């Protein structure tokens, strides 16, 4: 696992927690921030996955 994969997965979880807490408490701002952070995490993790796949495919 590379840095982007790890950080992306952490952002995904943190964002999902914020999203759920926002829903429970009725805080729409927190819920939206959580949704955005989760999406950023998914993108970053995907980028990390792509980097890892490219690294593996270029090895002899």
N, CA, C and O atoms as a Maestro MAE file, in Angstrom:
{
 s_m_m2io_version
 :::
 2.0.0
}

f_m_ct {
 s_m_title
 :::
 protein
 m_atom[240] {
  # First column is atom index #
  i_m_mmod_type
  r_m_x_coord
  r_m_y_coord
  r_m_z_coord
  i_m_residue_number
  s_m_chain_name
  s_m_pdb_residue_name
  s_m_pdb_atom_name
  i_m_atomic_number
  :::
  1 25 0.835 -1.181 0.000 1 A "UNK " " N  " 7
  2 3 0.000 0.000 0.000 1 A "UNK " " CA " 6
  3 2 0.879 1.242 0.000 1 A "UNK " " C  " 6
  4 15 1.877 1.317 0.716 1 A "UNK " " O  " 8
  5 25 0.492 2.205 -0.809 2 A "UNK " " N  " 7
  6 3 1.250 3.440 -0.833 2 A "UNK " " CA " 6
  7 2 0.549 4.513 0.007 2 A "UNK " " C  " 6
  8 15 -0.545 4.303 0.531 2 A "UNK " " O  " 8
  9 25 1.196 5.641 0.116 3 A "UNK " " N  " 7
  10 3 0.719 6.741 0.959 3 A "UNK " " CA " 6
  11 2 -0.675 7.215 0.547 3 A "UNK " " C  " 6
  12 15 -1.525 7.464 1.402 3 A "UNK " " O  " 8
  13 25 -0.910 7.337 -0.751 4 A "UNK " " N  " 7
  14 3 -2.214 7.828 -1.219 4 A "UNK " " CA " 6
  15 2 -3.336 6.854 -0.900 4 A "UNK " " C  " 6
  16 15 -4.443 7.263 -0.549 4 A "UNK " " O  " 8
  17 25 -3.051 5.580 -1.021 5 A "UNK " " N  " 7
  18 3 -4.066 4.586 -0.685 5 A "UNK " " CA " 6
  19 2 -4.445 4.681 0.795 5 A "UNK " " C  " 6
  20 15 -5.625 4.695 1.147 5 A "UNK " " O  " 8
  21 25 -3.440 4.745 1.640 6 A "UNK " " N  " 7
  22 3 -3.678 4.794 3.079 6 A "UNK " " CA " 6
  23 2 -4.414 6.065 3.481 6 A "UNK " " C  " 6
  24 15 -5.424 6.007 4.182 6 A "UNK " " O  " 8
  25 25 -3.911 7.207 3.040 7 A "UNK " " N  " 7
  26 3 -4.544 8.478 3.402 7 A "UNK " " CA " 6
  27 2 -5.954 8.571 2.835 7 A "UNK " " C  " 6
  28 15 -6.851 9.113 3.480 7 A "UNK " " O  " 8
  29 25 -6.150 8.044 1.632 8 A "UNK " " N  " 7
  30 3 -7.477 8.057 1.028 8 A "UNK " " CA " 6
  31 2 -8.480 7.244 1.811 8 A "UNK " " C  " 6
  32 15 -9.615 7.673 2.017 8 A "UNK " " O  " 8
  33 25 -8.059 6.061 2.251 9 A "UNK " " N  " 7
  34 3 -8.966 5.211 3.035 9 A "UNK " " CA " 6
  35 2 -9.322 5.870 4.369 9 A "UNK " " C  " 6
  36 15 -10.461 5.780 4.829 9 A "UNK " " O  " 8
  37 25 -8.335 6.534 4.990 10 A "UNK " " N  " 7
  38 3 -8.593 7.232 6.254 10 A "UNK " " CA " 6
  39 2 -9.592 8.361 6.029 10 A "UNK " " C  " 6
  40 15 -10.513 8.538 6.826 10 A "UNK " " O  " 8
  41 25 -9.420 9.125 4.954 11 A "UNK " " N  " 7
  42 3 -10.356 10.212 4.648 11 A "UNK " " CA " 6
  43 2 -11.760 9.675 4.386 11 A "UNK " " C  " 6
  44 15 -12.752 10.286 4.785 11 A "UNK " " O  " 8
  45 25 -11.834 8.532 3.715 12 A "UNK " " N  " 7
  46 3 -13.134 7.917 3.464 12 A "UNK " " CA " 6
  47 2 -13.869 7.648 4.770 12 A "UNK " " C  " 6
  48 15 -15.042 7.991 4.921 12 A "UNK " " O  " 8
  49 25 -13.166 7.032 5.705 13 A "UNK " " N  " 7
  50 3 -13.784 6.665 6.986 13 A "UNK " " CA " 6
  51 2 -14.159 7.909 7.782 13 A "UNK " " C  " 6
  52 15 -15.269 8.005 8.304 13 A "UNK " " O  " 8
  53 25 -13.233 8.859 7.875 14 A "UNK " " N  " 7
  54 3 -13.514 10.092 8.620 14 A "UNK " " CA " 6
  55 2 -14.707 10.823 8.015 14 A "UNK " " C  " 6
  56 15 -15.561 11.334 8.739 14 A "UNK " " O  " 8
  57 25 -14.762 10.871 6.701 15 A "UNK " " N  " 7
  58 3 -15.875 11.540 6.028 15 A "UNK " " CA " 6
  59 2 -17.189 10.844 6.295 15 A "UNK " " C  " 6
  60 15 -18.204 11.498 6.534 15 A "UNK " " O  " 8
  61 25 -17.180 9.526 6.258 16 A "UNK " " N  " 7
  62 3 -18.406 8.767 6.501 16 A "UNK " " CA " 6
  63 2 -18.892 8.979 7.933 16 A "UNK " " C  " 6
  64 15 -20.093 9.100 8.176 16 A "UNK " " O  " 8
  65 25 -17.945 9.023 8.885 17 A "UNK " " N  " 7
  66 3 -18.322 9.261 10.285 17 A "UNK " " CA " 6
  67 2 -18.962 10.641 10.423 17 A "UNK " " C  " 6
  68 15 -20.005 10.786 11.061 17 A "UNK " " O  " 8
  69 25 -18.337 11.650 9.824 18 A "UNK " " N  " 7
  70 3 -18.897 13.006 9.888 18 A "UNK " " CA " 6
  71 2 -20.285 13.051 9.251 18 A "UNK " " C  " 6
  72 15 -21.196 13.710 9.752 18 A "UNK " " O  " 8
  73 25 -20.422 12.347 8.151 19 A "UNK " " N  " 7
  74 3 -21.707 12.318 7.451 19 A "UNK " " CA " 6
  75 2 -22.796 11.721 8.337 19 A "UNK " " C  " 6
  76 15 -23.894 12.269 8.436 19 A "UNK " " O  " 8
  77 25 -22.489 10.604 8.974 20 A "UNK " " N  " 7
  78 3 -23.468 9.929 9.828 20 A "UNK " " CA " 6
  79 2 -23.787 10.774 11.063 20 A "UNK " " C  " 6
  80 15 -24.950 10.902 11.445 20 A "UNK " " O  " 8
  81 25 -22.754 11.351 11.685 21 A "UNK " " N  " 7
  82 3 -22.983 12.201 12.860 21 A "UNK " " CA " 6
  83 2 -23.835 13.407 12.464 21 A "UNK " " C  " 6
  84 15 -24.725 13.819 13.208 21 A "UNK " " O  " 8
  85 25 -23.558 13.962 11.300 22 A "UNK " " N  " 7
  86 3 -24.359 15.085 10.816 22 A "UNK " " CA " 6
  87 2 -25.807 14.703 10.620 22 A "UNK " " C  " 6
  88 15 -26.700 15.486 10.943 22 A "UNK " " O  " 8
  89 25 -26.063 13.502 10.091 23 A "UNK " " N  " 7
  90 3 -27.444 13.034 9.910 23 A "UNK " " CA " 6
  91 2 -28.132 12.841 11.250 23 A "UNK " " C  " 6
  92 15 -29.286 13.230 11.429 23 A "UNK " " O  " 8
  93 25 -27.406 12.230 12.199 24 A "UNK " " N  " 7
  94 3 -27.997 11.944 13.509 24 A "UNK " " CA " 6
  95 2 -28.338 13.230 14.257 24 A "UNK " " C  " 6
  96 15 -29.406 13.348 14.859 24 A "UNK " " O  " 8
  97 25 -27.413 14.193 14.209 25 A "UNK " " N  " 7
  98 3 -27.618 15.438 14.947 25 A "UNK " " CA " 6
  99 2 -28.427 16.469 14.180 25 A "UNK " " C  " 6
  100 15 -28.821 17.493 14.739 25 A "UNK " " O  " 8
  101 25 -28.676 16.206 12.903 26 A "UNK " " N  " 7
  102 3 -29.431 17.154 12.098 26 A "UNK " " CA " 6
  103 2 -28.583 18.324 11.613 26 A "UNK " " C  " 6
  104 15 -29.117 19.347 11.187 26 A "UNK " " O  " 8
  105 25 -27.281 18.176 11.677 27 A "UNK " " N  " 7
  106 3 -26.344 19.228 11.251 27 A "UNK " " CA " 6
  107 2 -26.027 19.020 9.773 27 A "UNK " " C  " 6
  108 15 -25.165 18.215 9.421 27 A "UNK " " O  " 8
  109 25 -26.730 19.751 8.916 28 A "UNK " " N  " 7
  110 3 -26.572 19.589 7.471 28 A "UNK " " CA " 6
  111 2 -25.171 19.987 7.006 28 A "UNK " " C  " 6
  112 15 -24.640 19.393 6.067 28 A "UNK " " O  " 8
  113 25 -24.567 20.991 7.657 29 A "UNK " " N  " 7
  114 3 -23.223 21.431 7.283 29 A "UNK " " CA " 6
  115 2 -22.213 20.316 7.525 29 A "UNK " " C  " 6
  116 15 -21.391 20.024 6.657 29 A "UNK " " O  " 8
  117 25 -22.270 19.698 8.685 30 A "UNK " " N  " 7
  118 3 -21.361 18.597 9.009 30 A "UNK " " CA " 6
  119 2 -21.590 17.423 8.069 30 A "UNK " " C  " 6
  120 15 -20.642 16.773 7.629 30 A "UNK " " O  " 8
  121 25 -22.837 17.161 7.770 31 A "UNK " " N  " 7
  122 3 -23.179 16.071 6.864 31 A "UNK " " CA " 6
  123 2 -22.571 16.312 5.478 31 A "UNK " " C  " 6
  124 15 -22.006 15.397 4.879 31 A "UNK " " O  " 8
  125 25 -22.688 17.529 4.976 32 A "UNK " " N  " 7
  126 3 -22.130 17.847 3.659 32 A "UNK " " CA " 6
  127 2 -20.613 17.815 3.671 32 A "UNK " " C  " 6
  128 15 -19.994 17.347 2.715 32 A "UNK " " O  " 8
  129 25 -20.003 18.314 4.753 33 A "UNK " " N  " 7
  130 3 -18.542 18.253 4.865 33 A "UNK " " CA " 6
  131 2 -18.076 16.801 4.866 33 A "UNK " " C  " 6
  132 15 -17.058 16.467 4.261 33 A "UNK " " O  " 8
  133 25 -18.818 15.955 5.540 34 A "UNK " " N  " 7
  134 3 -18.491 14.537 5.578 34 A "UNK " " CA " 6
  135 2 -18.600 13.886 4.209 34 A "UNK " " C  " 6
  136 15 -17.767 13.062 3.831 34 A "UNK " " O  " 8
  137 25 -19.632 14.265 3.475 35 A "UNK " " N  " 7
  138 3 -19.818 13.731 2.131 35 A "UNK " " CA " 6
  139 2 -18.659 14.131 1.222 35 A "UNK " " C  " 6
  140 15 -18.147 13.316 0.453 35 A "UNK " " O  " 8
  141 25 -18.254 15.394 1.321 36 A "UNK " " N  " 7
  142 3 -17.141 15.893 0.501 36 A "UNK " " CA " 6
  143 2 -15.842 15.193 0.887 36 A "UNK " " C  " 6
  144 15 -15.080 14.775 0.015 36 A "UNK " " O  " 8
  145 25 -15.582 15.060 2.197 37 A "UNK " " N  " 7
  146 3 -14.344 14.415 2.644 37 A "UNK " " CA " 6
  147 2 -14.312 12.951 2.210 37 A "UNK " " C  " 6
  148 15 -13.268 12.437 1.808 37 A "UNK " " O  " 8
  149 25 -15.449 12.296 2.293 38 A "UNK " " N  " 7
  150 3 -15.541 10.906 1.862 38 A "UNK " " CA " 6
  151 2 -15.216 10.800 0.373 38 A "UNK " " C  " 6
  152 15 -14.453 9.925 -0.035 38 A "UNK " " O  " 8
  153 25 -15.788 11.678 -0.429 39 A "UNK " " N  " 7
  154 3 -15.536 11.668 -1.873 39 A "UNK " " CA " 6
  155 2 -14.062 11.927 -2.181 39 A "UNK " " C  " 6
  156 15 -13.486 11.284 -3.058 39 A "UNK " " O  " 8
  157 25 -13.458 12.866 -1.463 40 A "UNK " " N  " 7
  158 3 -12.027 13.134 -1.654 40 A "UNK " " CA " 6
  159 2 -11.207 11.893 -1.321 40 A "UNK " " C  " 6
  160 15 -10.234 11.580 -2.007 40 A "UNK " " O  " 8
  161 25 -11.600 11.201 -0.278 41 A "UNK " " N  " 7
  162 3 -10.901 9.981 0.110 41 A "UNK " " CA " 6
  163 2 -11.002 8.897 -0.944 41 A "UNK " " C  " 6
  164 15 -10.030 8.193 -1.219 41 A "UNK " " O  " 8
  165 25 -12.179 8.767 -1.531 42 A "UNK " " N  " 7
  166 3 -12.381 7.763 -2.581 42 A "UNK " " CA " 6
  167 2 -11.486 8.089 -3.778 42 A "UNK " " C  " 6
  168 15 -10.869 7.197 -4.359 42 A "UNK " " O  " 8
  169 25 -11.420 9.363 -4.140 43 A "UNK " " N  " 7
  170 3 -10.587 9.782 -5.268 43 A "UNK " " CA " 6
  171 2 -9.117 9.537 -4.970 43 A "UNK " " C  " 6
  172 15 -8.392 8.996 -5.805 43 A "UNK " " O  " 8
  173 25 -8.673 9.937 -3.772 44 A "UNK " " N  " 7
  174 3 -7.267 9.764 -3.419 44 A "UNK " " CA " 6
  175 2 -6.892 8.282 -3.356 44 A "UNK " " C  " 6
  176 15 -5.820 7.892 -3.818 44 A "UNK " " O  " 8
  177 25 -7.758 7.473 -2.795 45 A "UNK " " N  " 7
  178 3 -7.486 6.038 -2.726 45 A "UNK " " CA " 6
  179 2 -7.444 5.427 -4.130 45 A "UNK " " C  " 6
  180 15 -6.612 4.566 -4.416 45 A "UNK " " O  " 8
  181 25 -8.336 5.873 -4.988 46 A "UNK " " N  " 7
  182 3 -8.335 5.394 -6.371 46 A "UNK " " CA " 6
  183 2 -7.062 5.770 -7.098 46 A "UNK " " C  " 6
  184 15 -6.512 4.977 -7.862 46 A "UNK " " O  " 8
  185 25 -6.596 6.984 -6.854 47 A "UNK " " N  " 7
  186 3 -5.332 7.437 -7.433 47 A "UNK " " CA " 6
  187 2 -4.183 6.563 -6.928 47 A "UNK " " C  " 6
  188 15 -3.310 6.166 -7.700 47 A "UNK " " O  " 8
  189 25 -4.192 6.272 -5.643 48 A "UNK " " N  " 7
  190 3 -3.166 5.402 -5.069 48 A "UNK " " CA " 6
  191 2 -3.215 4.001 -5.643 48 A "UNK " " C  " 6
  192 15 -2.177 3.389 -5.897 48 A "UNK " " O  " 8
  193 25 -4.430 3.487 -5.850 49 A "UNK " " N  " 7
  194 3 -4.587 2.168 -6.459 49 A "UNK " " CA " 6
  195 2 -4.018 2.168 -7.876 49 A "UNK " " C  " 6
  196 15 -3.341 1.223 -8.279 49 A "UNK " " O  " 8
  197 25 -4.293 3.224 -8.623 50 A "UNK " " N  " 7
  198 3 -3.793 3.335 -9.984 50 A "UNK " " CA " 6
  199 2 -2.270 3.379 -10.006 50 A "UNK " " C  " 6
  200 15 -1.633 2.713 -10.822 50 A "UNK " " O  " 8
  201 25 -1.691 4.169 -9.102 51 A "UNK " " N  " 7
  202 3 -0.233 4.235 -9.010 51 A "UNK " " CA " 6
  203 2 0.362 2.856 -8.712 51 A "UNK " " C  " 6
  204 15 1.368 2.460 -9.300 51 A "UNK " " O  " 8
  205 25 -0.267 2.150 -7.807 52 A "UNK " " N  " 7
  206 3 0.216 0.820 -7.425 52 A "UNK " " CA " 6
  207 2 0.111 -0.156 -8.605 52 A "UNK " " C  " 6
  208 15 1.022 -0.948 -8.851 52 A "UNK " " O  " 8
  209 25 -1.009 -0.088 -9.328 53 A "UNK " " N  " 7
  210 3 -1.180 -0.959 -10.493 53 A "UNK " " CA " 6
  211 2 -0.148 -0.666 -11.575 53 A "UNK " " C  " 6
  212 15 0.397 -1.585 -12.186 53 A "UNK " " O  " 8
  213 25 0.116 0.615 -11.808 54 A "UNK " " N  " 7
  214 3 1.121 0.979 -12.800 54 A "UNK " " CA " 6
  215 2 2.506 0.505 -12.384 54 A "UNK " " C  " 6
  216 15 3.291 0.031 -13.206 54 A "UNK " " O  " 8
  217 25 2.790 0.641 -11.103 55 A "UNK " " N  " 7
  218 3 4.085 0.207 -10.583 55 A "UNK " " CA " 6
  219 2 4.258 -1.302 -10.774 55 A "UNK " " C  " 6
  220 15 5.334 -1.764 -11.155 55 A "UNK " " O  " 8
  221 25 3.199 -2.061 -10.509 56 A "UNK " " N  " 7
  222 3 3.269 -3.510 -10.657 56 A "UNK " " CA " 6
  223 2 3.356 -3.921 -12.123 56 A "UNK " " C  " 6
  224 15 4.024 -4.900 -12.455 56 A "UNK " " O  " 8
  225 25 2.690 -3.185 -12.990 57 A "UNK " " N  " 7
  226 3 2.664 -3.582 -14.412 57 A "UNK " " CA " 6
  227 2 3.972 -3.237 -15.125 57 A "UNK " " C  " 6
  228 15 4.269 -3.808 -16.175 57 A "UNK " " O  " 8
  229 25 4.754 -2.316 -14.572 58 A "UNK " " N  " 7
  230 3 6.000 -1.950 -15.230 58 A "UNK " " CA " 6
  231 2 7.183 -2.774 -14.735 58 A "UNK " " C  " 6
  232 15 8.280 -2.661 -15.281 58 A "UNK " " O  " 8
  233 25 6.983 -3.591 -13.725 59 A "UNK " " N  " 7
  234 3 8.061 -4.464 -13.253 59 A "UNK " " CA " 6
  235 2 8.295 -5.571 -14.257 59 A "UNK " " C  " 6
  236 15 7.340 -6.130 -14.797 59 A "UNK " " O  " 8
  237 25 9.551 -5.897 -14.514 60 A "UNK " " N  " 7
  238 3 9.850 -6.978 -15.488 60 A "UNK " " CA " 6
  239 2 9.437 -8.349 -15.009 60 A "UNK " " C  " 6
  240 15 9.628 -9.335 -15.720 60 A "UNK " " O  " 8
  :::
 }
 m_bond[239] {
  # First column is bond index #
  i_m_from
  i_m_to
  i_m_order
  :::
  1 1 2 1
  2 2 3 1
  3 3 4 2
  4 3 5 1
  5 5 6 1
  6 6 7 1
  7 7 8 2
  8 7 9 1
  9 9 10 1
  10 10 11 1
  11 11 12 2
  12 11 13 1
  13 13 14 1
  14 14 15 1
  15 15 16 2
  16 15 17 1
  17 17 18 1
  18 18 19 1
  19 19 20 2
  20 19 21 1
  21 21 22 1
  22 22 23 1
  23 23 24 2
  24 23 25 1
  25 25 26 1
  26 26 27 1
  27 27 28 2
  28 27 29 1
  29 29 30 1
  30 30 31 1
  31 31 32 2
  32 31 33 1
  33 33 34 1
  34 34 35 1
  35 35 36 2
  36 35 37 1
  37 37 38 1
  38 38 39 1
  39 39 40 2
  40 39 41 1
  41 41 42 1
  42 42 43 1
  43 43 44 2
  44 43 45 1
  45 45 46 1
  46 46 47 1
  47 47 48 2
  48 47 49 1
  49 49 50 1
  50 50 51 1
  51 51 52 2
  52 51 53 1
  53 53 54 1
  54 54 55 1
  55 55 56 2
  56 55 57 1
  57 57 58 1
  58 58 59 1
  59 59 60 2
  60 59 61 1
  61 61 62 1
  62 62 63 1
  63 63 64 2
  64 63 65 1
  65 65 66 1
  66 66 67 1
  67 67 68 2
  68 67 69 1
  69 69 70 1
  70 70 71 1
  71 71 72 2
  72 71 73 1
  73 73 74 1
  74 74 75 1
  75 75 76 2
  76 75 77 1
  77 77 78 1
  78 78 79 1
  79 79 80 2
  80 79 81 1
  81 81 82 1
  82 82 83 1
  83 83 84 2
  84 83 85 1
  85 85 86 1
  86 86 87 1
  87 87 88 2
  88 87 89 1
  89 89 90 1
  90 90 91 1
  91 91 92 2
  92 91 93 1
  93 93 94 1
  94 94 95 1
  95 95 96 2
  96 95 97 1
  97 97 98 1
  98 98 99 1
  99 99 100 2
  100 99 101 1
  101 101 102 1
  102 102 103 1
  103 103 104 2
  104 103 105 1
  105 105 106 1
  106 106 107 1
  107 107 108 2
  108 107 109 1
  109 109 110 1
  110 110 111 1
  111 111 112 2
  112 111 113 1
  113 113 114 1
  114 114 115 1
  115 115 116 2
  116 115 117 1
  117 117 118 1
  118 118 119 1
  119 119 120 2
  120 119 121 1
  121 121 122 1
  122 122 123 1
  123 123 124 2
  124 123 125 1
  125 125 126 1
  126 126 127 1
  127 127 128 2
  128 127 129 1
  129 129 130 1
  130 130 131 1
  131 131 132 2
  132 131 133 1
  133 133 134 1
  134 134 135 1
  135 135 136 2
  136 135 137 1
  137 137 138 1
  138 138 139 1
  139 139 140 2
  140 139 141 1
  141 141 142 1
  142 142 143 1
  143 143 144 2
  144 143 145 1
  145 145 146 1
  146 146 147 1
  147 147 148 2
  148 147 149 1
  149 149 150 1
  150 150 151 1
  151 151 152 2
  152 151 153 1
  153 153 154 1
  154 154 155 1
  155 155 156 2
  156 155 157 1
  157 157 158 1
  158 158 159 1
  159 159 160 2
  160 159 161 1
  161 161 162 1
  162 162 163 1
  163 163 164 2
  164 163 165 1
  165 165 166 1
  166 166 167 1
  167 167 168 2
  168 167 169 1
  169 169 170 1
  170 170 171 1
  171 171 172 2
  172 171 173 1
  173 173 174 1
  174 174 175 1
  175 175 176 2
  176 175 177 1
  177 177 178 1
  178 178 179 1
  179 179 180 2
  180 179 181 1
  181 181 182 1
  182 182 183 1
  183 183 184 2
  184 183 185 1
  185 185 186 1
  186 186 187 1
  187 187 188 2
  188 187 189 1
  189 189 190 1
  190 190 191 1
  191 191 192 2
  192 191 193 1
  193 193 194 1
  194 194 195 1
  195 195 196 2
  196 195 197 1
  197 197 198 1
  198 198 199 1
  199 199 200 2
  200 199 201 1
  201 201 202 1
  202 202 203 1
  203 203 204 2
  204 203 205 1
  205 205 206 1
  206 206 207 1
  207 207 208 2
  208 207 209 1
  209 209 210 1
  210 210 211 1
  211 211 212 2
  212 211 213 1
  213 213 214 1
  214 214 215 1
  215 215 216 2
  216 215 217 1
  217 217 218 1
  218 218 219 1
  219 219 220 2
  220 219 221 1
  221 221 222 1
  222 222 223 1
  223 223 224 2
  224 223 225 1
  225 225 226 1
  226 226 227 1
  227 227 228 2
  228 227 229 1
  229 229 230 1
  230 230 231 1
  231 231 232 2
  232 231 233 1
  233 233 234 1
  234 234 235 1
  235 235 236 2
  236 235 237 1
  237 237 238 1
  238 238 239 1
  239 239 240 2
  :::
 }
}
